[in-house]
């Protein structure tokens, strides 16, 4: 019979760490993505806020960067969506403050 600690560790891995690693991996391979998929990445909008273009290497797929206002609006919209989702998840949590 699996231990409680083992099941808890597996649950933490599947619900917290695996999605975080997927997002980090997506951002790492950003320079190889086609232009349509680059628009789904946070780095694409952060690069639009830089005052100078960054080199991505010889194998990068080049795409036109968004303007500063588009980048700012996109990042603010993403931040608001994450906050709304986190608030929704917190309101649905069951908390038990009694003796276990």
N, C-alpha and C positions, 0 to 999 in steps of 0.2 A: 504494500500500500504506500503510495507516494506521501512524502511528508508535506506538512503545511508550508514550510519554508520553500520547498522545491516548487510547489504549485504557485506560490506567491511570486517567486522569481520568474517563472515562465510567464505568468500573467503580466508582470511588469515589462518583461522583454517584448511580448507581443503587442501590448497596448501603448507603450511609451517609447521604447528605444527603436523598435523596428521602423515605425513611421519617421522618426527623427533621422535615422540613417538613410532612409529613402529620399528624404528632402535634401539632405547634405550631398548625397550621391548625384541627385539631379542638378544641383548647383555646381558640382565639380565638373560634370561633363557638358556644361553650358556652351562652351566654345565649339562643340561638335554638333550641336542640335541644329536642325533646319530652322529657317526664320520664323515659321509659324509657331513652333514649340518654344523658341526663345522668348516669345511674348508672354509665356506663362511662367517665366522665371523672375524672381525678385532682382537678381543681378542685372537683368536687362534694364530695369527701371532705375536702379542705382547708378548704372553707367551713364544714364541720361542726365544725371545731376552733376556729373564731373565737369570741370572747366576744360579738360583736355581729354582726347581719346586715349584709351589704354591699348597696348598691343596684346593680342591674344595668341600669337604664335603662328607658325606656318600652316597648320592644319585647320585653322578656324574658318567657320562659315561666316562671311561678313553679312551684316544686316544694318540697316539705318537705325540709329538710336532715336528714341522718342525725345521730344522737347522737354524742357525743364518743368513746365506746367503739367504736361501729361504724366511725367514721372512722379511728380509730387502728388497729383490727384490719384494715380494708381496705387502708390504706397499708402496714402491715407485711407483709401477705400479698402485695401487689404487689411490694414491695421484695425479698422472699424469692424470688418467682417470677423476677424479673429476674436476681437473683444466680445462681439455679440454671441458668437458660438461658445466661447468660454463661459459667459454669463448664463447662457441657456443650459450648459452642462452642469454648472454649479447649482442651479435651481432644481435640477432633477436628481441631485445626489441624495442618498439616504444617509443621514448621520444618526448614530446611536450614542448618546452620552451616558447611558446607564451602565451598570456593572455587566461585564461580559462573562 
